[in-house]
Amino acid sequence: MAAGMLVSWDNRQFTSARGQRPDWTAGFAATSRFELSDAVQLDRADSKVLGDLERVKAYLADQQWEEAIETLCQVIDSGEGKLVGVTDRRYVGLRDYGHLQLGRLPAEALEVYRQRVDPAARQWYEEGVAKRDRRLLAKVLDEAFSSSWGDDALLALGEMALESGDYASARWHWERIIPSNPPPEAPRTWPGYPDTELDLAEVRARLVLVSILEGSTERARDELGQLVRLHGDARGRLGGREVNYAEALGGLLAESGTWPRKRRSRGWPTFAGNTLRNKIGPEMIDVGGVAWRIPLREDTAEIADDEAALSFYPVVVGGLEPIAERLPPDPSPRLRGEGRTFWDRQLVLVGNSREIFGARVATGKPAWSGAGVGIFRAQLEGLGDASSGRTGTLGAPRWTMTVRDGRLYARMGSAVTNHPQEAIRNIRPGYLVALDLEAEGRMLWKIVPEEGWALEGSPVADETSVYVAMQRSDIRPQAHVACFDAQTGRRRWRRFVCSAETPAQGVFYQRTHNLLTLDRGTLYYNTNLGAVAALSTEEGRLIWVSLYPRARDGDLVNLAPHWQRDLNPCVVDQGTLLVAPADSPRIFGLEAATGQVLWQSGTEVEDVVHLLGTTDRHLIGSGQKLVWIGLTRGHEGRVEHVWPDGHESLGYGRGVLAGDCVLWPTREKVYVFDQQTAQPKRVIDLVRHGVTGGNLLVAGGQLLIATGTELVAMKRYADGQEKDGAGVLSIARPPLGVSCP
């Protein structure tokens, strides 16, 4: 391969830096095939720990309860961070594994254990309830789950979660109270309480209630049916009065169909809209023309001549603010509401390897008066490393950002994350910056990884911390997760997750952009290395790691479509984790709390590159086609609708769920479908406005399109103006809605 040649798997083929397919020599083509090992390296418990666990089994067989419990507690205390398999593909930390074993102790042994831990557990529980201190109640579960107070702590924590609107957490706590009753010879994999004396009718009624409140109608019907079957006559307090649980909840379920929809926030502060990677944007608008456009300049070799690489993913922040007596300079359009006048301060932010741009959504003018659209420009560093070598570069650059509490976090510089071993010392890695949006983009701090390390992409953030995936370069790249202080950028912890081979195999440069998913105190990581993991935000403790079968071989010249999944973080949907790994043609549904695989699709979804989000019945994904994948019982993982249903391959860019619609881009049009029915609604013609397809957002009453070279805002049509998308989608073949086997 000629010096300076770049190779990308964007749009299913390799392209050079000049946008041409590389001229493979016979010798290079012979090495284009690759074969991967199925082995995934984890931080497993060592032989000493495994030996101790075997001794526990022997003690239990001899009914030496004290010795068994003492050894098990020592193992739990000594093996922090180590993993133990509960099945051949699912691993948990030693602490959780120890609690699983304690939960299956015979009644006599369990009583011995409780005599040991009950006094402390009771104190934590009673003080936690009195002070409404979740940390003390969680301490009962972390250190004495199978004590006599474990089920009471689960009930109380579920109540607190329900009060705060965290329905998935409430369900998780209450489900663990209900006995799972596995066969005696089966390994214990479900972290449930062993022998509750709580009223199970009350617990099951709470589960129905939480499903109704979160809008999970199908789940609520199933749970209500079980409640009727098991506890049809049970009574208790609900809504402050004594009722028959089944009758009261049945009435509430019927009434819930008339409840108004929840209001959706206007912002889009990170990739896919929120840290769950599962947001539906504001209502779709009818498009009437181009409002404004901003060139996204990029003068590096990484994407300068490859317009096919749709690398830009904007974020939208801000909202409506009341107009003060003294108007700020150049206000955005004024709006009336609630008896007051407002002005729109929504900003759209987008960046490349060296520059971040900020503009007002309404006008396209600079984010701040007296400044240009560029709000931050980096120094020349960490750029062009891959293009200067003789080897190819796998993967396209992606530029995402995250905004939290007035701070913008972005990876800048080189997008290369894995290098040939001989090149590591000559690499200047990409780096992470934090900008203060309240100070018009002033840099707060900057993090440059150590030699051999790289940042995968932009982080996710909570009130105090910033979390980002990192990779350590090796023949078998190592996936890590790191936590930094949001105020100072100081590293708090870094945790190894796994290591496995990639198609680069230590020979090529490789760009990756693996993003984390954050749901309250838990991080989820689709590593694209054969493993999905959950980590605690507090100390980076690995909660579980779940392995899946990897695609073992392929050809770099003609990669299978699933290898295009380079922006594929886990999607959280009401306690279920939806994962589309790059190294598998399938999509998986995992239980978020345990990592247990609930379902997997067939290989017919290998073309699904983007997981756009979920409705109450479907996961909507796209690639060259748009697909609806079932989520309800009996339909999990099944492709129920697809468009187009022929051989056409139209998709170009990442679509978006907005209001009750799905917007799906091609090079020349944006197709609009109903989310629930999968029926076509309208078509937006881009060509007539001199616009191409790209990555979509809906904000401020406008359709934003990040193409390969610019950010375009398509405005709402005005009265008397011809409106795009007024007609229903019309194509030669029967429209969408055809069920697939």
PyMOL commands that set and color helices and strands:
alter all, ss='L'
color gray80, all
select helices_A, chain A and resi 10-12+26-30+47-61+65-78+94-103+107-131+134-144+150-163+167-175+200-214+217-231+245-256+386-388+421-426+437-439+561-564+603-605+687-689
alter helices_A, ss='H'
color red, helices_A
select strands_A, chain A and resi 33-35+83-85+90-93+235-238+241-244+287-295+315-317+320-322+334-337+340-344+347-351+355-360+374-377+393-394+401-404+407-412+416-418+431-436+442-447+453-455+460-461+465-472+478-485+491-499+509-511+516-519+522-526+531-536+542-547+553-555+571-573+576-579+588-591+597-600+610-614+618-622+626-630+639-643+656-658+661-665+669-674+680-685+695-699+702-706+710-716
alter strands_A, ss='S'
color yellow, strands_A
deselect
rebuild
show_as cartoon
